[in-house]
Amino acid sequence: MNNSLIEVHQLSKTYKVADKEPGFKGTVQHFFNRKMQEVPAVKNVNFSINKGEMVGFLGANGAGKTTILKMLCGLIYPTSGYVLVGGHSPQRRQEDFLKKITLVMGQKQQLIWDLPPMDSLQVNAAIYGVQEKEAKKRINDLAEMLEIGEELTRPVRKLSLGQRMKAELLASLIHNPSVLFLDEPTLGLDINAQSRVRSFLAEYNRKTGATVLLTSHYMADITALCPRVLCIHKGELFYDGGLESLTNKLSPKREVTFELKSKSKPEDFLGYGVLQQHSNNVVTLLIPKNELTSMVSKLLTNFDILDLEINDPPIDEVIGKLFNSGSLE
Amino acid sequence: MESRGSSLHGYGGIMKRYLKTIILFWNTSLAVQLEYQLNFAIELIAMIGTLSGSIFILSLFFTQNNTLGGWSWEAALVVQGIYTLLDGVTNTWLRPNLTEIVNYVREGTLDFVLIKPIDSQFWLSTRTLSPAGIPEITLGLFLIFWALKKSGAIIGLKTLISSSVMLLTGIIILYSLWFLIAATSIWFVKTWNATEVLRAILAAGRFPISAYPTTLRLIFTLLIPITFLTTVPANMFLGREDIHMMLLGISLAIIFFYISRLFWLFAVKHYTSASS
């Protein structure tokens, strides 16, 4: 009917959780009379994703991102609603479906700890039924893209976190999946390793046309990779659209910082915008986007300005505010 | 015709894929264990200790009257040999794999198993192979044939086949019971205690079942079929074939295996995956 690859309809998941009071009394109570509570982790979520898209999940810890991701790859059964990925119902875990997807988790690893990654790669190739010759070719291609080589024949326990993550990616991609589910793939990596993983994912998407779904705590991952984002708060989807229009909606203002030749008083800037910072000669104003050009030209004519800079407010801050409130208002 | 041919080819392909996988599973797990040579040596010593202990206990039983539940010393030694063999199989195959299920669930690495296009029960049941039980298997076999020779039993081809079938039946029952308990870790996470209880009960299988009181005998035959683990195969080796017990054992093995399978598929539906 349409060309969407992933179809999510009224998806909900409720967990049963036992709470425990602190202390000995709580422990006794917890052992004998466990009070189970129903905690809704995901509530009536709808979205669809087209082939080849790169989509980021945004949300605070415990917002339900990982739960949605796990329902998409069939690990968890939905309480209600349904998911379709490439026409498959993921929880049935048909081989055809499983051969098309992959899951990478930043905090869990599938590589065998005491052996070199190459051994784990061979096991995975056998499981996915990839012929040896083909597997060798894929390993070479991916290793080149990931800039990893001799590390593949060194025990995993001797590898750095960054090298291990690259090897994990290789192990997860050996069967040439067309849908990638990535849960915090850059967790704990240093800046260099992060950006290398990022550029690899972008290249993989470009070369293979694979669809990529990604959750991350690092906004840089999302801004670099995902033109589209889904925002989740307490299990509910409250934004689905472009990252740029999200930041525009959230912060319809620009930060204008300028340096003056002579000293000024805070009162001088009344009527130009919201004063953010005023110290000696440096002033920062928040100016609505639609008035930006007129206000800047006004400032330039009325003041003796040495230097001027216009910025977006930092995206991390904007998103942080968003997580706390859980709405766009 | 065409579709039939292709489906046959498909089955062949799947078999080949599983065979290749299991070879790599065992290759890698042996490679991992070679890292721990000292551990292996200690296990070997511990095993010899347990074995000589149980032979000593067995010999005490026969100092008063020379039979145990109607079994001669040599015949009871066949039971002991089969028990040792099964214990070896347990240490080589069942324990390394099935106790690991708890860790898969607790650490959430079961995610990686469930996401693979391979049967998850197959993965969890065959992932590792430990050489630790191989000496026990060898000793068990040696005990069986030595005791048989002493008891004067004649082992023909028919005896060998029927006793092998019943040994296999016993192993399948043991596996299914154990897997069933291990599968409950999906809900309870830690089930090590439960598997220890199972192991303790199974230790009852080191003596002929007729040495126990009637009620226990009934429980050990139908509820927890220990009878089929050691006593029935021993009877086969000793030439006391009993077609009824054979059929009952084989039926129980099929039923238990089927239940373990259904239960696993049911359990996986309730898997919630460790949070991250």
Interface residues (C-beta under 8 A of the other chain):
Chain A: Y15 T66 K70 C73 G74 L75 I76 Y77 Q91 R93 E95 L98 K99 I101 T102 L103 M105 G106 Q107 K108 Q109 Q110 I112 D114 L115 D119 S120 Q122 V123 N124 A126 I127 Y128 G129 D183 E184
Chain B: G13 R17 K20 T21 I23 L24 F25 N27 T28 A31 V32 E35 E107 G108 T109 D111 F112 L114 I115 K116 P117 I118 K269 H270 Y271 T272 S273 S275 S276
